[in-house]
């Protein structure tokens, strides 16, 4: 089982192809950082439709809380998962060379009324992981605290960068970062 090593998996992360994994790993990693167990699978709405339904049914029965689904092109995975569960589904449209992911964005976000998919940005797997943790955090004070700490650290990092920028000026700042 490809779990992220945190206790019991509560988030099922599905992707249409292993070619989505370089993007989707960001969801796995941030969930690990936030102390939320996840499990990652390659399952396709088009290539393995029965296996998708079987996985969703089994995971819902075993106590999973959220699904994250990444797919590119004609991206129907998140919608199909949402059609088969009452649990929240987060969709990650995956970028491709042909349309830069616009097709996947529209296919994922334009769900019919009654079957929502919470769609993050194209390739926004990290935000999908954070959002999944926030959903779980609404009923789990430890996870909620982990999300708070994560956000506080981000704010601290930005403030430290601003102090450095003010101290050095923009040219030296960029030089030191190797950006010019
Ligand atoms: C989608 O088709 C997958 O989610 C992937 O983004 C895209 C291409 O799949 P591969 O041809 O790389 O397997 O179903």
py3Dmol code that shows the C-alpha trace and the ligand (Angstrom):
import py3Dmol

protein = """\
ATOM      1  CA  UNK A   1       0.000   0.000   0.000  1.00  0.00           C
ATOM      2  CA  UNK A   2       1.375   3.414  -0.945  1.00  0.00           C
ATOM      3  CA  UNK A   3       0.489   5.272   2.240  1.00  0.00           C
ATOM      4  CA  UNK A   4       2.312   8.366   3.478  1.00  0.00           C
ATOM      5  CA  UNK A   5       3.357   6.741   6.717  1.00  0.00           C
ATOM      6  CA  UNK A   6       1.001   8.615   9.040  1.00  0.00           C
ATOM      7  CA  UNK A   7      -1.144   6.213  11.080  1.00  0.00           C
ATOM      8  CA  UNK A   8      -4.484   5.316   9.554  1.00  0.00           C
ATOM      9  CA  UNK A   9      -5.147   6.710   6.067  1.00  0.00           C
ATOM     10  CA  UNK A  10      -8.076   9.132   6.066  1.00  0.00           C
ATOM     11  CA  UNK A  11      -7.548  10.621   2.619  1.00  0.00           C
ATOM     12  CA  UNK A  12      -7.706   8.596  -0.579  1.00  0.00           C
ATOM     13  CA  UNK A  13      -5.591  10.205  -3.287  1.00  0.00           C
ATOM     14  CA  UNK A  14      -6.425   8.976  -6.773  1.00  0.00           C
ATOM     15  CA  UNK A  15      -4.859   9.894 -10.084  1.00  0.00           C
ATOM     16  CA  UNK A  16      -5.709   8.928 -13.614  1.00  0.00           C
ATOM     17  CA  UNK A  17      -2.161   7.912 -14.497  1.00  0.00           C
ATOM     18  CA  UNK A  18       1.257   7.542 -12.912  1.00  0.00           C
ATOM     19  CA  UNK A  19       2.237  10.491 -15.139  1.00  0.00           C
ATOM     20  CA  UNK A  20       0.195  12.610 -12.661  1.00  0.00           C
ATOM     21  CA  UNK A  21       2.298  11.477  -9.693  1.00  0.00           C
ATOM     22  CA  UNK A  22       5.022  14.153  -9.946  1.00  0.00           C
ATOM     23  CA  UNK A  23       2.255  16.720  -9.346  1.00  0.00           C
ATOM     24  CA  UNK A  24       0.122  14.677  -6.949  1.00  0.00           C
ATOM     25  CA  UNK A  25       3.022  13.828  -4.629  1.00  0.00           C
ATOM     26  CA  UNK A  26       2.636  17.379  -3.255  1.00  0.00           C
ATOM     27  CA  UNK A  27      -0.705  16.370  -1.715  1.00  0.00           C
ATOM     28  CA  UNK A  28       0.838  13.268  -0.146  1.00  0.00           C
ATOM     29  CA  UNK A  29       3.733  15.280   1.290  1.00  0.00           C
ATOM     30  CA  UNK A  30       1.721  18.128   2.779  1.00  0.00           C
ATOM     31  CA  UNK A  31      -0.747  15.694   4.360  1.00  0.00           C
ATOM     32  CA  UNK A  32       2.191  13.929   5.963  1.00  0.00           C
ATOM     33  CA  UNK A  33       3.445  17.290   7.269  1.00  0.00           C
ATOM     34  CA  UNK A  34      -0.026  18.005   8.681  1.00  0.00           C
ATOM     35  CA  UNK A  35      -0.212  14.605  10.380  1.00  0.00           C
ATOM     36  CA  UNK A  36      -2.951  13.190   8.176  1.00  0.00           C
ATOM     37  CA  UNK A  37      -2.662   9.675   6.780  1.00  0.00           C
ATOM     38  CA  UNK A  38      -3.240   9.182   3.075  1.00  0.00           C
ATOM     39  CA  UNK A  39      -3.075   6.449   0.501  1.00  0.00           C
ATOM     40  CA  UNK A  40      -2.260   7.015  -3.157  1.00  0.00           C
ATOM     41  CA  UNK A  41      -3.506   4.995  -6.138  1.00  0.00           C
ATOM     42  CA  UNK A  42      -3.492   5.121  -9.906  1.00  0.00           C
ATOM     43  CA  UNK A  43      -7.107   4.521 -10.887  1.00  0.00           C
ATOM     44  CA  UNK A  44      -8.714   5.909 -14.007  1.00  0.00           C
ATOM     45  CA  UNK A  45     -12.311   6.937 -14.673  1.00  0.00           C
ATOM     46  CA  UNK A  46     -11.863   5.799 -18.269  1.00  0.00           C
ATOM     47  CA  UNK A  47      -9.333   2.966 -18.159  1.00  0.00           C
ATOM     48  CA  UNK A  48     -10.416   1.247 -14.915  1.00  0.00           C
ATOM     49  CA  UNK A  49     -13.943   2.547 -14.193  1.00  0.00           C
ATOM     50  CA  UNK A  50     -15.074  -0.469 -12.117  1.00  0.00           C
ATOM     51  CA  UNK A  51     -11.943  -0.324  -9.952  1.00  0.00           C
ATOM     52  CA  UNK A  52     -12.630   3.354  -9.174  1.00  0.00           C
ATOM     53  CA  UNK A  53     -16.122   2.575  -7.884  1.00  0.00           C
ATOM     54  CA  UNK A  54     -14.876  -0.454  -5.938  1.00  0.00           C
ATOM     55  CA  UNK A  55     -12.120   1.592  -4.282  1.00  0.00           C
ATOM     56  CA  UNK A  56     -14.432   4.458  -3.347  1.00  0.00           C
ATOM     57  CA  UNK A  57     -17.039   2.113  -1.861  1.00  0.00           C
ATOM     58  CA  UNK A  58     -14.429   0.178   0.119  1.00  0.00           C
ATOM     59  CA  UNK A  59     -12.640   3.298   1.382  1.00  0.00           C
ATOM     60  CA  UNK A  60     -15.856   4.983   2.471  1.00  0.00           C
ATOM     61  CA  UNK A  61     -16.797   1.850   4.418  1.00  0.00           C
ATOM     62  CA  UNK A  62     -13.384   1.708   6.102  1.00  0.00           C
ATOM     63  CA  UNK A  63     -13.572   5.241   7.473  1.00  0.00           C
ATOM     64  CA  UNK A  64     -11.890   7.497   4.915  1.00  0.00           C
ATOM     65  CA  UNK A  65     -12.975  11.134   5.188  1.00  0.00           C
ATOM     66  CA  UNK A  66     -11.960  12.865   1.948  1.00  0.00           C
ATOM     67  CA  UNK A  67     -10.943  11.966  -1.595  1.00  0.00           C
ATOM     68  CA  UNK A  68      -8.462  13.931  -3.685  1.00  0.00           C
ATOM     69  CA  UNK A  69      -8.547  13.185  -7.411  1.00  0.00           C
ATOM     70  CA  UNK A  70      -6.022  14.394  -9.966  1.00  0.00           C
ATOM     71  CA  UNK A  71      -6.505  13.939 -13.694  1.00  0.00           C
ATOM     72  CA  UNK A  72      -5.549  15.648 -16.914  1.00  0.00           C
ATOM     73  CA  UNK A  73      -7.241  16.081 -20.290  1.00  0.00           C
ATOM     74  CA  UNK A  74     -10.847  14.873 -20.271  1.00  0.00           C
ATOM     75  CA  UNK A  75     -10.624  14.798 -16.480  1.00  0.00           C
ATOM     76  CA  UNK A  76     -13.665  12.898 -15.243  1.00  0.00           C
ATOM     77  CA  UNK A  77     -12.094  11.119 -12.276  1.00  0.00           C
ATOM     78  CA  UNK A  78     -13.126  13.568  -9.537  1.00  0.00           C
ATOM     79  CA  UNK A  79     -16.669  13.771 -10.915  1.00  0.00           C
ATOM     80  CA  UNK A  80     -17.045  10.004 -11.092  1.00  0.00           C
ATOM     81  CA  UNK A  81     -15.747   9.617  -7.540  1.00  0.00           C
ATOM     82  CA  UNK A  82     -18.151  12.351  -6.354  1.00  0.00           C
ATOM     83  CA  UNK A  83     -20.995  10.498  -8.072  1.00  0.00           C
ATOM     84  CA  UNK A  84     -20.250   7.427  -5.934  1.00  0.00           C
ATOM     85  CA  UNK A  85     -19.690   8.895  -2.478  1.00  0.00           C
ATOM     86  CA  UNK A  86     -21.265  11.255   0.043  1.00  0.00           C
ATOM     87  CA  UNK A  87     -17.768  12.242   1.238  1.00  0.00           C
ATOM     88  CA  UNK A  88     -16.129  15.485   0.101  1.00  0.00           C
ATOM     89  CA  UNK A  89     -14.131  15.263  -3.136  1.00  0.00           C
ATOM     90  CA  UNK A  90     -11.329  17.641  -4.081  1.00  0.00           C
ATOM     91  CA  UNK A  91     -10.305  17.797  -7.741  1.00  0.00           C
ATOM     92  CA  UNK A  92      -6.848  18.657  -9.058  1.00  0.00           C
ATOM     93  CA  UNK A  93      -6.782  19.490 -12.774  1.00  0.00           C
ATOM     94  CA  UNK A  94      -3.433  18.354 -14.181  1.00  0.00           C
ATOM     95  CA  UNK A  95      -1.563  20.461 -16.710  1.00  0.00           C
ATOM     96  CA  UNK A  96      -0.783  19.006 -20.124  1.00  0.00           C
ATOM     97  CA  UNK A  97       1.170  20.227 -23.141  1.00  0.00           C
ATOM     98  CA  UNK A  98      -1.799  20.527 -25.488  1.00  0.00           C
ATOM     99  CA  UNK A  99      -4.042  22.890 -23.525  1.00  0.00           C
ATOM    100  CA  UNK A 100      -1.985  23.759 -20.420  1.00  0.00           C
ATOM    101  CA  UNK A 101      -4.633  22.052 -18.274  1.00  0.00           C
ATOM    102  CA  UNK A 102      -7.600  24.268 -19.197  1.00  0.00           C
ATOM    103  CA  UNK A 103      -9.530  21.219 -20.437  1.00  0.00           C
ATOM    104  CA  UNK A 104      -8.942  19.400 -17.132  1.00  0.00           C
ATOM    105  CA  UNK A 105      -9.865  22.520 -15.154  1.00  0.00           C
ATOM    106  CA  UNK A 106     -13.212  22.868 -16.897  1.00  0.00           C
ATOM    107  CA  UNK A 107     -13.936  19.130 -16.804  1.00  0.00           C
ATOM    108  CA  UNK A 108     -13.244  19.050 -13.075  1.00  0.00           C
ATOM    109  CA  UNK A 109     -14.887  22.283 -11.963  1.00  0.00           C
ATOM    110  CA  UNK A 110     -18.037  22.329 -14.111  1.00  0.00           C
ATOM    111  CA  UNK A 111     -19.998  19.772 -12.122  1.00  0.00           C
ATOM    112  CA  UNK A 112     -23.774  19.612 -12.268  1.00  0.00           C
ATOM    113  CA  UNK A 113     -25.750  20.983  -9.299  1.00  0.00           C
ATOM    114  CA  UNK A 114     -25.964  18.324  -6.580  1.00  0.00           C
ATOM    115  CA  UNK A 115     -22.579  16.705  -7.170  1.00  0.00           C
ATOM    116  CA  UNK A 116     -19.884  19.191  -6.101  1.00  0.00           C
ATOM    117  CA  UNK A 117     -16.155  18.794  -6.628  1.00  0.00           C
ATOM    118  CA  UNK A 118     -14.030  21.325  -4.729  1.00  0.00           C
ATOM    119  CA  UNK A 119     -11.617  22.189  -7.510  1.00  0.00           C
ATOM    120  CA  UNK A 120      -8.196  23.673  -6.791  1.00  0.00           C
ATOM    121  CA  UNK A 121      -5.882  25.377  -9.288  1.00  0.00           C
ATOM    122  CA  UNK A 122      -4.275  23.564 -12.211  1.00  0.00           C
ATOM    123  CA  UNK A 123      -1.545  21.400 -10.627  1.00  0.00           C
ATOM    124  CA  UNK A 124      -2.730  22.655  -7.190  1.00  0.00           C
ATOM    125  CA  UNK A 125      -2.088  19.358  -5.410  1.00  0.00           C
ATOM    126  CA  UNK A 126      -0.520  21.027  -2.377  1.00  0.00           C
ATOM    127  CA  UNK A 127      -3.631  23.115  -1.765  1.00  0.00           C
ATOM    128  CA  UNK A 128      -5.752  19.989  -2.258  1.00  0.00           C
ATOM    129  CA  UNK A 129      -3.819  18.330   0.576  1.00  0.00           C
ATOM    130  CA  UNK A 130      -4.168  21.378   2.828  1.00  0.00           C
ATOM    131  CA  UNK A 131      -7.891  21.631   2.096  1.00  0.00           C
ATOM    132  CA  UNK A 132      -8.340  17.927   2.889  1.00  0.00           C
ATOM    133  CA  UNK A 133      -6.569  18.484   6.221  1.00  0.00           C
ATOM    134  CA  UNK A 134      -8.810  21.487   6.939  1.00  0.00           C
ATOM    135  CA  UNK A 135     -11.916  19.404   6.275  1.00  0.00           C
ATOM    136  CA  UNK A 136     -10.638  16.723   8.651  1.00  0.00           C
ATOM    137  CA  UNK A 137      -9.513  19.422  11.103  1.00  0.00           C
ATOM    138  CA  UNK A 138     -13.088  20.653  11.465  1.00  0.00           C
ATOM    139  CA  UNK A 139     -13.688  17.516  13.541  1.00  0.00           C
ATOM    140  CA  UNK A 140     -10.169  16.817  14.821  1.00  0.00           C
ATOM    141  CA  UNK A 141      -8.505  19.406  17.045  1.00  0.00           C
ATOM    142  CA  UNK A 142      -4.989  17.944  16.573  1.00  0.00           C
ATOM    143  CA  UNK A 143      -5.162  18.252  12.810  1.00  0.00           C
ATOM    144  CA  UNK A 144      -6.698  21.732  13.106  1.00  0.00           C
ATOM    145  CA  UNK A 145      -3.794  22.780  15.316  1.00  0.00           C
ATOM    146  CA  UNK A 146      -1.343  21.349  12.764  1.00  0.00           C
ATOM    147  CA  UNK A 147      -2.971  23.488  10.048  1.00  0.00           C
ATOM    148  CA  UNK A 148      -2.751  26.564  12.298  1.00  0.00           C
ATOM    149  CA  UNK A 149       0.934  25.914  12.970  1.00  0.00           C
ATOM    150  CA  UNK A 150       1.548  25.409   9.240  1.00  0.00           C
ATOM    151  CA  UNK A 151      -0.068  28.781   8.450  1.00  0.00           C
ATOM    152  CA  UNK A 152       1.807  30.543  11.242  1.00  0.00           C
ATOM    153  CA  UNK A 153       5.096  29.213   9.876  1.00  0.00           C
ATOM    154  CA  UNK A 154       4.215  30.486   6.402  1.00  0.00           C
ATOM    155  CA  UNK A 155       3.482  33.946   7.796  1.00  0.00           C
ATOM    156  CA  UNK A 156       6.764  33.919   9.713  1.00  0.00           C
ATOM    157  CA  UNK A 157       8.706  32.929   6.583  1.00  0.00           C
ATOM    158  CA  UNK A 158       7.136  35.753   4.550  1.00  0.00           C
ATOM    159  CA  UNK A 159       7.928  38.299   7.261  1.00  0.00           C
ATOM    160  CA  UNK A 160      11.549  37.100   7.408  1.00  0.00           C
ATOM    161  CA  UNK A 161      11.813  37.469   3.621  1.00  0.00           C
ATOM    162  CA  UNK A 162      10.387  40.975   3.757  1.00  0.00           C
ATOM    163  CA  UNK A 163      12.888  41.979   6.440  1.00  0.00           C
ATOM    164  CA  UNK A 164      15.722  40.639   4.297  1.00  0.00           C
ATOM    165  CA  UNK A 165      14.363  42.470   1.224  1.00  0.00           C
ATOM    166  CA  UNK A 166      14.092  45.769   3.114  1.00  0.00           C
ATOM    167  CA  UNK A 167      17.591  45.344   4.529  1.00  0.00           C
ATOM    168  CA  UNK A 168      19.337  44.411   1.272  1.00  0.00           C
ATOM    169  CA  UNK A 169      17.294  46.198  -1.381  1.00  0.00           C
ATOM    170  CA  UNK A 170      15.829  44.324  -4.323  1.00  0.00           C
ATOM    171  CA  UNK A 171      18.996  43.984  -6.449  1.00  0.00           C
ATOM    172  CA  UNK A 172      21.166  42.450  -3.739  1.00  0.00           C
ATOM    173  CA  UNK A 173      18.242  40.303  -2.602  1.00  0.00           C
ATOM    174  CA  UNK A 174      17.845  38.819  -6.101  1.00  0.00           C
ATOM    175  CA  UNK A 175      21.616  38.415  -6.508  1.00  0.00           C
ATOM    176  CA  UNK A 176      21.905  36.532  -3.219  1.00  0.00           C
ATOM    177  CA  UNK A 177      19.068  34.223  -4.288  1.00  0.00           C
ATOM    178  CA  UNK A 178      20.790  33.622  -7.651  1.00  0.00           C
ATOM    179  CA  UNK A 179      17.767  35.083  -9.457  1.00  0.00           C
ATOM    180  CA  UNK A 180      19.701  37.678 -11.526  1.00  0.00           C
TER     181      UNK A 180
END
"""
ligand_1 = """\
14
LIG
C -5.494 11.261 -17.798
O -4.794 11.278 -18.979
C -4.472 11.134 -16.720
O -4.950 11.691 -15.539
C -3.285 11.874 -17.263
O -3.226 13.202 -16.775
C -3.554 11.887 -18.762
C -2.480 11.194 -19.557
O -2.317 9.878 -19.108
P -1.093 8.969 -19.605
O -1.241 8.837 -21.073
O 0.163 9.705 -19.216
O -1.225 7.657 -18.873
O -6.419 10.210 -17.734
"""
view = py3Dmol.view(width=600, height=400)
view.addModel(protein, "pdb")
view.setStyle({"model": 0}, {"cartoon": {"style": "trace"}})
view.addModel(ligand_1, "xyz")
view.setStyle({"model": 1}, {"stick": {}})
view.zoomTo()
view.show()
